[in-house]
Amino acid sequence: MTVDDLLAAARAGLTRLSPAEAAGLQAAGGLLVDIRYAALRDRDGTIPGALVVERNELEWRLDPASPHRAAEATDHALRVMVICDEGYASSLAASSLRQLGLRHATDVIGGFRAWRASGLPVDPPERPPAPTAEDTAPAS
């Protein structure tokens, strides 16, 4: 099995959402979970109202039976939409949540990049990204 096979199998069990569909479901009370790592959130900003849970903590924070769950993880019927940067890791994460019994878990097609490109709301980064070597190099 390759990673592409694993991704295809994960997506076969999901009803993936467009960014607009995810925004509508979030407005109706669904839980949008941003699993992007901090450097991406610091660079690109965040989605208003999204719960930020980095990928390595996701199952513990969203399993309603976990003593480490987020307050929002109330039961297995919760409408969870996972979003990553481009929509790949989120498919694998949503599939994992389904294995935990979160039967409505899914993800957002195209991830944060598609969300932002669709003109949906994005809060700017709380702090500007750290300068890169290119930013600090003397002009030639």
C-alpha positions as CSV (number, residue, x, y, z in Angstrom):
1,M,0.0,0.0,0.0
2,T,1.2,3.5,-0.8
3,V,0.3,6.8,0.9
4,D,-1.9,7.5,-2.2
5,D,-3.7,4.3,-1.5
6,L,-4.2,5.2,2.1
7,L,-5.5,8.6,1.2
8,A,-7.9,7.2,-1.3
9,A,-9.2,4.7,1.2
10,A,-9.6,7.4,3.8
11,R,-11.5,9.6,1.4
12,A,-13.8,6.8,0.3
13,G,-15.4,6.8,3.7
14,L,-15.9,10.6,3.8
15,T,-18.4,13.0,2.4
16,R,-15.9,15.8,1.9
17,L,-17.1,19.5,2.0
18,S,-16.2,22.5,-0.1
19,P,-15.1,25.5,1.9
20,A,-18.5,27.1,1.5
21,E,-20.3,24.0,2.7
22,A,-18.0,23.8,5.7
23,A,-18.6,27.5,6.5
24,G,-22.3,26.9,6.4
25,L,-22.1,23.8,8.6
26,Q,-19.9,25.8,11.1
27,A,-22.5,28.6,11.2
28,A,-25.1,25.9,11.9
29,G,-23.2,24.6,14.9
30,G,-20.7,22.2,13.4
31,L,-17.2,22.1,14.8
32,L,-14.4,23.2,12.5
33,V,-11.1,21.9,13.7
34,D,-7.9,23.4,12.4
35,I,-5.0,20.9,12.6
36,R,-2.3,23.1,10.9
37,Y,0.9,23.5,12.9
38,A,1.7,26.7,14.6
39,A,4.1,28.0,12.0
40,L,1.4,28.0,9.3
41,R,-1.2,29.7,11.6
42,D,1.5,32.3,12.5
43,R,2.2,32.9,8.8
44,D,-1.4,32.7,7.3
45,G,-3.8,33.4,10.2
46,T,-6.7,31.4,11.5
47,I,-10.4,30.8,10.8
48,P,-12.7,32.6,13.2
49,G,-14.4,30.2,15.5
50,A,-12.3,27.2,14.6
51,L,-11.0,25.0,17.3
52,V,-7.2,24.7,17.0
53,V,-5.9,21.2,17.7
54,E,-2.6,20.2,16.3
55,R,-2.6,16.9,14.5
56,N,-0.6,15.0,17.1
57,E,-3.3,15.7,19.7
58,L,-6.4,15.3,17.6
59,E,-7.8,11.9,18.7
60,W,-7.2,12.6,22.4
61,R,-8.9,16.1,22.2
62,L,-11.9,15.0,20.2
63,D,-12.7,11.6,21.6
64,P,-15.7,12.2,23.9
65,A,-14.5,9.4,26.1
66,S,-11.0,10.8,26.6
67,P,-10.1,12.5,29.9
68,H,-8.1,14.9,27.7
69,R,-10.9,15.9,25.4
70,A,-11.7,19.5,24.5
71,A,-14.9,20.9,26.0
72,E,-16.4,21.0,22.5
73,A,-16.1,17.2,22.1
74,T,-19.4,16.5,23.6
75,D,-20.5,13.3,21.9
76,H,-20.0,11.0,19.0
77,A,-22.8,12.6,16.9
78,L,-20.8,15.9,16.8
79,R,-20.5,17.4,13.3
80,V,-16.7,17.7,13.0
81,M,-14.9,19.2,10.0
82,V,-11.2,18.9,9.9
83,I,-9.1,21.4,8.0
84,C,-5.4,21.4,7.3
85,D,-3.3,23.5,4.9
86,E,-4.2,21.8,1.6
87,G,-6.7,19.0,2.3
88,Y,-4.5,15.9,2.5
89,A,-3.7,15.4,6.2
90,S,-7.2,16.4,7.1
91,S,-8.6,13.4,5.1
92,L,-6.5,11.0,7.1
93,A,-7.4,12.8,10.4
94,A,-11.1,12.7,9.7
95,S,-10.9,9.0,8.8
96,S,-9.1,8.4,12.1
97,L,-11.9,10.3,14.0
98,R,-14.5,8.1,12.3
99,Q,-12.7,5.0,13.6
100,L,-13.1,6.5,17.1
101,G,-16.9,6.6,16.5
102,L,-17.3,10.3,15.4
103,R,-19.5,9.2,12.6
104,H,-20.0,12.6,11.1
105,A,-16.3,13.6,10.9
106,T,-15.2,14.8,7.5
107,D,-12.8,17.3,6.0
108,V,-12.6,20.4,3.8
109,I,-11.5,20.0,0.2
110,G,-8.5,22.1,-0.5
111,G,-7.9,22.9,3.2
112,F,-7.1,26.4,4.5
113,R,-5.7,27.5,1.2
114,A,-9.1,26.8,-0.6
115,W,-10.9,28.5,2.4
116,R,-8.9,31.7,2.0
117,A,-9.1,31.6,-1.8
118,S,-12.9,31.3,-1.5
119,G,-13.0,34.6,0.3
120,L,-14.2,33.1,3.5
121,P,-13.2,34.9,6.8
122,V,-9.6,34.6,8.0
123,D,-8.2,36.3,11.1
124,P,-4.7,37.7,10.5
125,P,-1.8,36.2,12.4
126,E,-1.5,37.3,16.0
127,R,2.1,38.0,15.5
128,P,4.0,38.6,12.2
129,P,6.0,35.6,11.0
130,A,9.7,35.5,11.8
131,P,11.9,37.0,9.1
132,T,13.6,34.5,6.8
133,A,17.2,34.7,5.5
134,E,15.8,36.2,2.3
135,D,14.1,38.9,4.2
136,T,17.3,40.0,6.1
137,A,19.8,39.6,3.2
138,P,21.4,42.8,2.1
139,A,20.1,44.2,-1.2
140,S,22.4,43.5,-4.1
